[in-house]
Amino acid sequence: MSLHRLLFRRHLKPETVTNGDHIAKASLGLLGLVVTGVVLLVFDVVATRTVALSVAGAVLAVVALAWVAIPKLIARRNA
């Protein structure tokens, strides 16, 4: 949103869309890491470190699958 406000009426729509896409993808990646870190912390407190690492790894795999692999597969199918 702030990028749009800064570049509004400067005829930079392609740059705005491209940069916004990069920012959104980076934000989703960071959100996935934060979710994984929270899962790791919670399971490390309530269970053992081994369980925490296993569950966090599974969560990271699901996040990567849902946010990277599946969209790429759908895009390839529709191309």
Summary of the structure (lengths in Angstrom):
residues: 79
radius of gyration: 17.8
end to end distance: 29.3
largest distance: 55.2
contacts: 175
relative contact order: 0.08
helix: 89%
strand: 0%
